[in-house]
Amino acid sequence: MSKKVLFITGDAVESLEIYYPYYRVLEEGYEAVIASPTKKVLRTVVHDFEGWDTYTEKPGYQLESHIALIK
């Protein structure tokens, strides 16, 4: 029986905050499961500073969730 790691997330998650841990868990041989409110393609965002005092938010990558938290 393989060990599983559950990631709970949704739309507008920072790209690196889900992609990096997700792929690191896979590299270590665990099963990584992404859960979101509904099973769907999630849209991530990228935060960038561009010389501003605060960040701007841009569309990031898409990521498929594996299971739904709400039925």
Backbone torsions as a table, in degrees:
resi	resn	phi	psi	omega
1	MET	NA	123.3	-179.3
2	SER	-83.0	149.5	177.1
3	LYS	-80.2	144.0	-178.6
4	LYS	-117.6	148.4	174.0
5	VAL	-122.1	127.2	-178.4
6	LEU	-99.4	127.2	173.7
7	PHE	-109.0	123.7	178.3
8	ILE	-105.8	121.8	-175.9
9	THR	-154.5	-174.2	178.6
10	GLY	-163.2	-171.7	178.3
11	ASP	-57.1	150.2	176.0
12	ALA	72.2	19.6	171.8
13	VAL	-70.9	143.2	175.4
14	GLU	-61.5	129.0	-174.6
15	SER	-50.0	-52.3	-176.7
16	LEU	-69.0	-23.0	-179.4
17	GLU	-74.3	-15.7	175.5
18	ILE	-111.4	-42.5	-176.5
19	TYR	-64.6	-47.9	-176.7
20	TYR	-60.9	-54.4	-179.5
21	PRO	-65.1	-34.7	180.0
22	TYR	-60.1	-50.8	-177.9
23	TYR	-73.4	-29.2	175.2
24	ARG	-65.7	-41.2	178.2
25	VAL	-62.3	-44.1	177.7
26	LEU	-61.6	-42.2	179.8
27	GLU	-60.9	-30.9	179.6
28	GLU	-83.4	-0.5	174.9
29	GLY	93.2	7.0	178.0
30	TYR	-88.9	160.6	172.9
31	GLU	-88.9	124.4	-179.6
32	ALA	-101.7	125.7	-178.7
33	VAL	-118.9	124.9	178.5
34	ILE	-101.6	122.8	179.0
35	ALA	-113.6	140.3	177.3
36	SER	-140.3	169.5	-178.5
37	PRO	-51.3	-42.3	173.1
38	THR	-131.4	151.1	178.5
39	LYS	-73.5	118.0	-176.0
40	LYS	-167.9	-179.8	172.5
41	VAL	-83.1	120.1	-179.7
42	LEU	-87.9	147.4	176.6
43	ARG	-108.2	123.3	179.9
44	THR	-97.0	170.3	178.8
45	VAL	-129.4	157.8	176.7
46	VAL	-121.1	128.1	177.4
47	HIS	-96.5	134.9	-176.4
48	ASP	-137.6	146.2	-177.3
49	PHE	-95.7	-31.5	173.8
50	GLU	47.3	30.4	179.7
51	GLY	82.2	2.7	178.9
52	TRP	-85.6	167.6	174.9
53	ASP	-77.5	-19.2	178.2
54	THR	-131.5	172.7	-175.6
55	TYR	-89.3	160.0	169.6
56	THR	-108.2	157.3	-178.3
57	GLU	-116.9	127.5	-178.8
58	LYS	-123.1	153.1	175.6
59	PRO	-59.3	140.4	179.4
60	GLY	-109.7	-139.5	-177.1
61	TYR	-91.7	170.3	174.8
62	GLN	-107.4	148.0	-176.3
63	LEU	-145.2	130.3	-179.0
64	GLU	-81.2	130.8	172.4
65	SER	-84.6	150.7	-176.5
66	HIS	-92.7	-33.5	-178.2
67	ILE	-139.9	159.2	177.6
68	ALA	-100.8	142.2	175.6
69	LEU	-85.8	-26.1	-178.6
70	ILE	-118.5	131.9	179.3
71	LYS	-102.5	NA	NA
